[in-house]
Amino acid sequence: MQNAEKKSMLCPNCRRLINSDEPQCPYCGLPRPGSRWKKAVLSGMLRSPYDIINYILYVNVAFYIFSLVLSPTALGLSANPLSFLSPSSNSLVILGATGTIPIGRLHWWWTLLSASYLHGGLLHIAFNMLALKNLGPFMVREYGVNRFFIIYTITGIAGFYLSYLAGVSLTIGASASICGLIGATLYYGKSRGDLYGETIYKQVMGWVVGLALFGFMVPGINNWGHGGGIVSGILLGFLMGYNDKHAENQLHRTLATVCIVLTAGVLIWAVLQSIYYSFA
């Protein structure tokens, strides 16, 4: 019993109980899960796979606060409730808002990624982060942490690219990425079937209908970004699968790492650029 206990460990990626001598985790496919550096790095970064949701939330809040610091005179009331306590357009542009202005005029293609971490008001970020907290745990549980972050990142880019093609001049917000999670959840429910899958599908379809009505009733909503996020989320859900069909593999982990590195690089660039334009 003592030897067996000594060989048991939690996989540093999926946090399930496995044997430390396993060549790869039987649940998530992580190669050599007993490796010391993997335990140190992955366990240090994510004590739980669900921690990734909080990290995304913290970055969004930090960028929202920073955008307000860059434009303190722009704070105040607005006719649009989603713009309450809103940063200035100038601070959002230099921090990485996207659209035909940043891309078409300035050729800032990197804003397709950075715009997902910017928000135009207190209610704007509150709604998006509440949606992330509601959808995120389901996505991490059913798709795994790597596929979750891939979907979150790529669908945000896809939604904003579609809105750029549609001629949207300036746009921001995590809603394109969140709509990507909605699309992947729609695919999950329809693909899985049975009572559980159908319940998930019907519930999320209700959100889609509500989101569409909200988008057409409230001014300033990027419906192109929402639609692009949903469609690309469905497509990625189909291409990558979910845990009941396929365990996460090395390709998913590699793509997730690329998404993390790109996101970190783009956001650091956005901060440095905004400081330069604001204070240089």
N, C-alpha and C positions, 0 to 999 in steps of 0.2 A: 504493500500500500504506500509506503513512504517513497519508493522509487517512482511509482506511478504519479504521485502527487508532485514530485519534483520535476517531472517531465511535462506536466500540464501547464498551460499558459493561456492567456487571452490573446487572440490574434490582434496585432497592433493596428490592423486595418478595419476589420468588421467586428472586433470585440467579442468573438465567440470562443468558447473553450475548445482548445485543440492540443495536440501533442507537440511539444517543442521540437521534436525531431522530424516533423512532417516536411517533405520537400516543397510542398505548397499547401496553403490553407484549403481544406476541402470545401469551404463555404464560399470564399470570395476569390480564391485562386492566387493569392499573394505568394510569390516565390520566396522560399526560405524565411518563413515568418519568425523563426527563432533567432534570426540574425540580430546581433547586439545593436548595430547601427539603426536597423529598421525599428526595433523596439524603442530605441531612444528618440529617434526623429518623429516617427508616427505617433507614438504614445504621448510625446511632449506636445505635439501640435494639436492632436485631437484625442482628448481623454475619452470622448464619445464621438461616434460618427455625426451625431446631431450638432456638435459644436460648430460645424461649418456654417450652419444657419445663423448662429449668433455672430460669427465673424463677419459675415456679409452684412448683417444688421448694423454692427458697430462701425464698419467702414462707411455705410450710407449715412449714418448719423454724424460721423466725424466730418464728412464732406459737406453735409448740409450746414453744420455749424461753421465750418471754414468759409463757405460761400457767403454766409451772413457777416462774418468778420471782414471779408473783403469789401462789403458794401453796406456799412452800418447805417448810412443815410437813406437806404432804400427800404428799410423796415417800415411796416405800417399796414393799414387796412387796404383792401382791394374790393372791387365789385364782384370779383370771382372768389368765393370762399376758399377754393383750392390754392389761392395765391396769398392767403394771410401769412404774415411774417415771411415775405418772399425776398430772396436776394435779387440784386439787379441783373438785368440781361447781360451787362458787360462782365460781371463776375462769373456768370454761368458760361459765357462764351470762352473766356480764358481758362476756365476749369475743365472744359471739355464737352459742352453742349454740342449736339450734332444737328445735321440738316443741310439744306442747300447752301446756307451761308458759310458755315465752317468748312464743308467739304467742297462745294462748288467754287467758292471764292478763295479760300485759304488752303485748300487741298489737305485738310486735317482729317485724313481717313481714320486715324486712331480714335477719333471722337465716337465712332460707332460702338466702341467698347466703353469708353469713359462715361458716356451719357447715362448709362444704366445706374450710375452711382450718384447722380445729381437730382435734386428736387426743387420745385418751384414754390413751395410753401409748407407750412406746418401740417395742414390736413393732407397734403399730397404725400408727404413722406410717412405720415401716420397710417393712412390707408394702405400704402404699399407694403410697409413693414408688418402690419397686421396680417395681410394676405400671405406674406412670406412665412410668418410664424404658423399660419394655419396649414398651408400647403407643404412647406418644407419637410416636416417630419414624415409625412406620408411618402414623399418622393425619395427621401433618404432610405426609408425602410424598404420600399418596393423596388427601387432602381439601384440603390447603393450610393455611397457618398461621391464616388468618381463620376458616375453617369449623371448624378444630380447636378454637379458643378459644370459638367460639359453642357448639359441642356440649358442651365441657367445662363451661361456665358454666350453660347452660340445663338440661342433664340433671341437674346437681346440684340446682338449684332444683326441678325436676320430681320427682325422687326424694324430696327432703325434704318437698315439699308432699303427696305421696301418703302418706308415713309420718305426717304431721300429721293427715290425714284418717282414717288408720287408728288414731289415738289414741296414737301413740308420744310419751311425755312429754318425753323429752330425748334428743337424738341429735346426733352430730358425725361428721366424717371425710370424706376425699376419695373414699371408695369409691362414692358415688352418681354422682359425675362420672366416675370411672374405669369404672363399669359403663355409663355413657353412651358412652364410647369403645368398650367391648366391643360394645354394641348397634350402633353405626355400623359397626364392623368386620364384624359378622355380616351386616349389610345389604350391605356392599361385596362380601364373598365370595359371597353368594347371588346378588346382582345381576350380578356380573361373569361368574360361571360359569367355564368352561374349567378346566384342571387347577390353575392357580394359585389361582383364586377358590375352587374346591372345597376345596383344601388349607387355605386361610385359614379358610374356614367351619367345616370339621371341627375344626381346631385350637382355634378360639375356642369352639365348642360344647362342647368338652371342658372349657374353663375355666368355662363357665356351669354345667355339671353339677357340677364340683368346688366352685364357689362356693356352689351351692345346698346341697350336702351339708355343707359347712363351716358355712354359716349356720344349719342346723338342729341341728348337733352342738355348736357353741360358744355359750355363753350371751352375751347382750348384742349380738348381731349384728342390724342393722337390715335385715331381709330385704325389707321394704316399700320402703326406699330403694334397695336394689339392683335390685329388680324395676322400680321406676319409672325408674331410670336406664337400664336396658337397653331398655325399651320406648320411652322418649323418644329414646334414641340411634338406634334403628332408624327411628323416624319422621323425625327430623331428617336422617338419612342419605338417606332417600327424598326429602324435600322439597328439600334443597339439592344433592344429587348429589355426585359426586366428580370428580377431575381427568380421568379417562378419559371421562367423560360431558360435563361442563361445567366450563369454567375458572371460577375465582373472579371475581365481578363486583363492581360498586360497592355493591350491596345487602349482599353479604357483608362487605365492608370497613367499611361503615357500622355494621352490626350488631355486628361485632367491636369497633369503637371504642366503641360504647355499652356493651358488656359489660365492656370494660377500664375505662372511666370509672366505671361502677356498682360494679365490684369494688373499685377503688381507693378510691372514696368510702366504701363500706360498711366496708372494713377500717380506714381511718383513723378513722371514727366509732367502731368497736369498740375501738380502742386508746385513744382519748380517753375514752370512756365507762368503760372498765375502770380507767384511771388515776384518774378522778374518784371512782368508787365505792370504790376500794381505798385511796386516800390523802387524799381530801378530808376 
